[in-house]
Amino acid sequence: MPAQKTDHSISSNRNARRDYQILETYEAGVVLCGTEVKSIRAGKANITDAFARIEGGNAILYQCDIAPYDKSHFFNHEPRQPRRLLLHKSEIAKIYSTASVKGHSIPALEMYWKNGRVKIRLGVGQGKTHQDRRQDIKSADAKREIDRAIKNRLNQ
């Protein structure tokens, strides 16, 4: 499944598609406080290591790094605190049943703006083995060589 890019992307996790074979994707809202939103607007969000877990019927986002807002003094937030994700109960049940299989995980793929709200694209993925990664590199190299040969052929 190709990556879906949005016009208002905040942060993306490029390593997730390298390390996992993404089986399904879901869009989730994020519960944020005011200083977190201001910090995100300033471009201080990072989801490189972010992942989700289903705990007690709720989806929780871990390792999402939103830097403290510079201009706030007293009411600032913790940078890597767990954040609740907003999903329908049926989606949570579906994600839980898929991700509970051994070797499956729920990495965060992208953080973006949608209608003035911060959204997270989650992927339910199966971890790739070393051989799978090698095969992906081989196929990408072969595609690049074919494209290069076609381009050279057209320029002659």
C-alpha positions in Angstrom: 0.0 0.0 0.0 1.6 3.4 -1.0 2.2 6.0 1.6 -0.6 8.6 1.6 0.9 12.1 1.9 -1.1 15.1 3.0 -0.6 18.7 2.2 -0.3 19.7 5.9 2.2 17.1 7.1 3.8 17.9 10.5 6.0 14.9 11.0 6.5 11.5 9.5 8.1 8.2 10.5 10.0 7.0 7.5 11.6 4.1 9.4 8.2 2.5 10.1 7.7 1.5 6.5 11.3 0.2 6.4 10.9 -1.9 9.5 7.3 -3.1 9.2 5.1 -4.5 6.5 2.0 -2.3 7.0 -1.1 -4.3 6.8 -3.8 -1.7 7.6 -3.8 2.1 8.3 -6.1 4.1 10.6 -6.6 7.8 11.2 -6.8 8.9 14.9 -7.3 12.1 16.6 -5.0 13.1 19.5 -5.9 14.5 22.9 -3.6 17.5 23.4 -3.3 20.5 25.7 -2.9 24.1 24.5 0.9 24.3 24.8 1.3 21.0 22.9 -0.7 22.5 20.0 1.3 25.7 20.0 4.5 23.7 20.0 3.3 21.6 17.1 2.4 24.7 15.1 6.0 25.9 15.7 7.2 22.6 14.1 8.5 21.0 17.3 7.0 17.5 17.0 8.8 14.2 16.3 7.1 10.8 15.9 10.2 8.8 14.8 9.9 6.3 17.7 6.2 6.7 18.3 3.9 3.6 18.7 0.5 2.9 20.0 -0.9 0.3 22.5 -4.4 -0.7 23.3 -4.9 -0.6 27.1 -8.2 -0.8 28.9 -10.2 -0.2 25.8 -8.3 3.0 24.9 -5.6 3.6 22.4 -2.5 5.3 23.9 0.3 6.9 21.9 3.8 6.5 23.4 7.2 8.0 22.6 5.7 10.9 20.6 8.1 13.8 21.3 6.5 17.3 21.4 9.0 19.8 22.7 7.9 22.2 25.5 6.5 25.5 24.2 9.1 28.2 24.5 6.8 31.1 25.6 5.0 29.2 28.3 6.3 29.3 31.8 4.0 27.5 34.3 1.6 25.4 32.4 4.0 23.5 30.1 3.7 19.8 29.2 6.0 16.8 29.5 7.6 16.2 26.1 7.2 12.4 25.9 4.1 11.8 28.0 1.6 9.2 26.8 -1.3 10.7 24.8 -4.7 9.3 24.3 -5.8 8.6 20.8 -9.4 9.2 19.6 -10.8 6.2 17.7 -14.2 4.5 17.5 -14.6 1.4 19.7 -15.0 -0.8 16.6 -11.7 0.5 15.3 -10.0 -0.1 18.6 -11.3 -3.7 18.7 -10.2 -4.3 15.1 -6.7 -2.9 15.8 -6.4 -4.9 19.1 -7.4 -8.2 17.4 -4.9 -7.6 14.5 -2.0 -6.3 16.7 -2.4 -9.0 19.4 -0.8 -11.5 17.0 2.9 -12.2 17.9 5.2 -10.0 15.7 2.7 -7.3 15.0 2.9 -3.7 16.2 1.2 -0.4 15.8 3.7 2.3 14.7 2.8 5.9 14.1 3.3 6.6 10.4 2.5 10.3 10.1 1.2 13.3 12.1 -0.7 15.9 10.1 -3.3 18.7 10.2 -6.9 18.0 9.0 -9.5 20.7 9.3 -7.5 22.5 12.0 -7.0 19.4 14.1 -3.9 17.2 14.7 -4.3 13.7 13.3 -2.1 10.6 13.5 -2.0 7.9 10.9 -1.4 4.6 12.6 -0.3 1.4 10.8 -0.8 -2.1 12.0 2.3 -3.8 10.8 4.3 -7.0 11.0 8.0 -6.7 11.7 10.2 -7.4 8.7 13.1 -9.8 8.9 16.6 -9.0 7.6 15.8 -11.0 4.5 12.7 -9.0 3.8 14.6 -5.8 4.0 17.3 -7.1 1.7 14.6 -8.1 -0.8 13.1 -4.6 -0.6 16.5 -3.0 -1.3 17.1 -5.4 -4.3 13.7 -4.6 -5.8 14.2 -0.8 -5.3 17.6 -1.0 -7.0 16.2 -3.0 -9.9 13.4 -0.5 -10.4 15.9 2.4 -10.3 18.1 0.7 -12.9 15.1 0.1 -15.2 13.9 3.7 -14.8 17.5 4.9 -15.6 17.7 2.7 -18.7 14.4 3.9 -20.0 15.3 7.5 -19.4 18.7 7.0 -21.2 16.9 5.2 -24.1 14.4 8.1 -24.5 17.2 10.7 -24.5 19.1 9.1 -27.4 
